[in-house]
Every structure is written in structure tokens, then in C-alpha cells.
Amino acid sequence: MLGIVKSIGTTVRAAFRRPVTVQYPTEKKVLPHRSRGFPVLLWDFEKDEPFCTGCQVCARYCPVDCITVTMTDNPKHAQGRSKRKKIVDAFYLDYARCMRCDICVEVCNFDAIVMNNTWEGVELSRYDRTDLVMDKEELLRQHRTGKLGDPFREPMGVAHSGWNPHKEDEGDDAAEVAAQPQPPQPAKPTAAPPEANAEDPGAASEKSAEGGEG
């Protein structure tokens, strides 16, 4: 009997509870800053070129082989307008195969790729799977146009484990500086003991005592 009363009470409380769902897609909840959509490339607004150099590290580490990258010589480097000798030529990412593991973000040496943390990064329904193969321009479009305002740049493993390689490198540099031998410091000259002065009353009394004994 008591169990029936408790179950009725639970039903009544749920009936008067405010709904936790929203009317999607007309209404959308705010995604967490660290949410993982699909990978996108970042645009360097200062140099007016992608951060990606086409080094293919992300493609080599991708466990599902969904990334294809090629590089080329950067014409802006020859003109002295950029420090990047190489630049990405073509970049293809198959969203139909990507499993959003975040490995490409963690291994990137130039912080050129991030996981999309907007609704556009997950609302990718297509009738044809080939439409999910994104090229370089499509991967850069969202950040280049300002729609990816605040991308989560820190690798997901770093965020959850608390390990920060940049801080660790700073600690190693400080340890190396502390371990380096320091140049010897010149010794400070010691003050010579003061000589006995004839006008010293102590010395005068000693002399008078010696004269009295004589």
C-alpha cells in the first residue's frame, strides 16, 4: 500500500514539474564550451592565411583515415609576409567516417584544428554521404566568417586530465636555468682588526701597570 502511495506521489510531482525539453529545432539549448562537434580549421587573421601548414600529422594519427592533406610552398613567405614556409594546399575531411575522437586536435603542432563547439558542427544531416566530405574552404568557412567565435582550443585530454604540456615545458626551462652553474662571486674583503691606539685608556692602564711593577 505504501509503495502505491509513493508511486502516485512521484507521478503527481512529475505532472506539475516544468518541462526540461525544448522545442527543437526552433529552440536550442546553449552547448557547453567544451562540446565536441566535428573538426574545423582555424584562420590566421593577422597573416590572412590558414594556421595549417599541411604537415599531415593529423592525417597520420587519424585512427579511421578520414583526413587527406597536401602542402605547398607558401608564396607569402617568399614575399616576407609570413613565417610559414609551407602552407596547406588541399584538406579533405570525411565527416561520415570521423568519430570525433579529438586526436587530430591533440597532435596538431600549430593549433590549426579544433573541435566545433556550435550547433553547426553537429547539424550535418545529408541525403548523400559524399556531401559529408568537407574540403579546405568549407572547413575554414565558419571560423573565417566569424561564426566560430570562441573555439575550444585546449585538447580534450588536457582539459579532463589537468595535464598542461605548456606549463610543464616552462617548469623544465626553469629547472634547467636553476641547474646551470652560477659564476663564482668575488669574495668580500674582510676588515682588518683595529690596532691599539696610544690614546686608548685600556692600553694606557696596561702600560701604567707594567711601569708600576718595574
C-alpha positions in Angstrom: 0.0 0.0 0.0 2.8 2.4 0.9 4.5 1.7 -2.4 1.4 2.6 -4.3 1.1 5.9 -2.5 4.8 6.7 -3.2 4.4 5.9 -6.9 1.3 8.1 -7.1 3.2 11.0 -5.4 6.0 10.6 -7.9 3.6 10.8 -10.8 1.9 13.9 -9.4 5.2 15.7 -8.9 6.3 14.9 -12.4 2.9 16.1 -13.8 3.5 19.6 -12.3 7.2 19.8 -13.0 8.4 22.3 -15.5 9.5 20.6 -18.8 13.2 20.1 -19.3 12.9 19.6 -23.0 12.9 22.4 -25.7 11.1 22.6 -29.0 14.0 21.7 -31.2 14.8 22.9 -33.9 13.0 26.2 -33.3 14.6 26.4 -29.9 18.0 25.2 -29.0 19.9 24.8 -25.7 23.3 26.5 -25.3 26.1 24.0 -25.9 28.9 23.7 -23.4 32.1 25.4 -24.4 34.0 22.1 -24.4 31.4 20.2 -26.5 32.8 18.2 -29.4 31.3 18.6 -32.8 33.3 17.8 -35.9 36.8 19.2 -36.6 37.2 22.5 -38.3 40.3 24.5 -39.4 41.3 27.9 -38.0 42.1 31.1 -40.0 45.0 33.3 -39.1 43.5 36.8 -39.5 46.9 38.5 -38.8 48.6 36.9 -41.8 45.4 36.3 -43.8 46.1 32.6 -44.3 45.3 29.3 -42.5 47.2 28.2 -39.5 47.5 24.8 -41.1 50.8 24.1 -42.9 49.7 20.8 -44.4 52.2 18.8 -42.3 49.9 15.8 -42.4 50.4 14.9 -38.7 46.7 14.8 -38.2 46.2 12.5 -41.2 48.9 10.1 -39.9 47.4 9.9 -36.4 43.7 9.7 -37.5 42.5 6.2 -36.4 39.8 6.0 -39.1 41.8 7.6 -42.0 39.2 10.3 -42.7 41.7 13.1 -43.3 43.7 13.8 -46.5 46.1 16.7 -46.6 48.6 18.1 -49.1 51.0 21.0 -48.7 52.7 23.5 -51.0 55.2 26.3 -50.8 53.8 29.5 -49.1 54.2 32.4 -51.5 53.8 34.9 -48.6 57.0 33.5 -47.1 59.0 34.4 -50.2 57.5 37.9 -50.0 58.5 38.2 -46.3 54.8 38.5 -45.2 54.7 35.2 -43.3 56.9 32.9 -41.3 55.3 29.7 -42.6 57.5 28.2 -45.3 54.8 25.7 -46.2 51.0 26.1 -46.3 48.1 23.7 -46.7 47.2 23.2 -50.4 44.3 20.7 -50.1 42.5 19.4 -47.0 39.6 16.9 -47.1 37.8 15.5 -44.0 35.2 12.9 -44.3 32.6 13.6 -41.6 30.8 10.4 -42.4 33.8 8.5 -41.1 35.0 10.8 -38.4 34.4 9.6 -34.9 35.2 12.9 -33.1 38.0 11.4 -31.0 39.9 14.7 -30.8 43.2 13.1 -31.6 43.8 15.4 -34.6 43.5 18.4 -32.2 45.9 17.0 -29.7 48.7 16.2 -32.2 48.5 19.4 -34.2 51.7 21.3 -33.8 50.3 24.6 -34.9 46.9 24.8 -33.1 45.3 24.8 -36.6 42.4 22.5 -35.9 39.7 22.5 -33.2 36.5 20.6 -32.5 33.5 22.7 -33.5 31.5 23.7 -30.4 28.5 25.2 -32.2 25.2 23.7 -33.4 26.5 24.0 -37.0 29.2 21.4 -36.0 26.6 18.7 -35.3 23.6 19.6 -37.5 25.0 17.9 -40.7 22.2 15.7 -42.0 22.7 15.0 -45.7 20.9 12.8 -48.2 24.1 11.8 -49.8 27.2 10.6 -47.8 29.5 12.2 -50.3 28.2 15.6 -49.3 29.9 15.0 -45.9 33.4 15.2 -47.4 34.5 18.7 -46.5 37.2 20.5 -48.4 39.6 23.2 -47.1 37.3 26.1 -47.9 34.4 24.5 -46.1 36.5 23.6 -43.1 37.8 27.2 -42.8 34.5 29.0 -43.6 32.9 29.0 -40.1 36.0 30.5 -38.4 36.8 32.8 -41.3 33.4 34.3 -41.3 33.3 34.8 -37.5 30.6 32.2 -36.8 33.0 30.2 -34.7 33.5 33.0 -32.2 35.1 31.2 -29.2 36.5 27.8 -30.2 37.7 25.5 -27.5 41.4 25.4 -28.3 42.7 23.2 -25.5 42.9 19.5 -26.3 40.2 17.5 -24.7 42.6 15.1 -22.9 44.3 18.2 -21.4 41.0 19.6 -20.2 39.9 16.4 -18.4 43.3 15.3 -17.0 44.6 18.7 -16.0 47.9 18.0 -17.7 49.3 21.0 -19.4 52.3 20.5 -21.7 53.0 24.2 -21.9 53.3 24.6 -18.2 55.4 21.5 -18.0 57.8 23.0 -20.5 58.0 26.2 -18.6 58.8 24.2 -15.4 61.6 22.3 -17.3 63.1 25.5 -18.6 63.1 26.9 -15.0 64.8 23.8 -13.7 67.4 23.9 -16.4 68.2 27.5 -15.6 68.5 26.6 -11.9 70.8 23.7 -12.6 73.2 25.8 -14.6 76.4 26.5 -12.7 76.5 30.1 -11.4 79.7 32.2 -11.9 81.7 32.5 -8.7 81.0 35.6 -6.7 84.1 37.7 -5.7 84.9 37.4 -2.0 84.2 40.4 0.1 87.3 41.9 1.8 87.3 41.4 5.5 88.0 44.4 7.7 91.4 44.3 9.5 91.3 44.3 13.3 91.9 47.8 14.7 95.4 48.5 16.0 95.8 49.5 19.6 95.9 53.3 19.9 98.2 55.0 22.3 95.3 57.1 23.5 93.2 54.0 24.3 92.5 54.1 28.0 92.8 50.4 28.2 96.2 50.4 26.7 97.3 53.2 28.9 96.2 51.4 32.1 98.1 48.3 30.9 101.3 50.4 30.4 100.9 52.1 33.8 100.5 48.7 35.4 103.7 47.4 33.8 105.6 50.6 34.9 104.4 50.1 38.5 105.7 46.5 38.5 109.0 47.7 37.2 
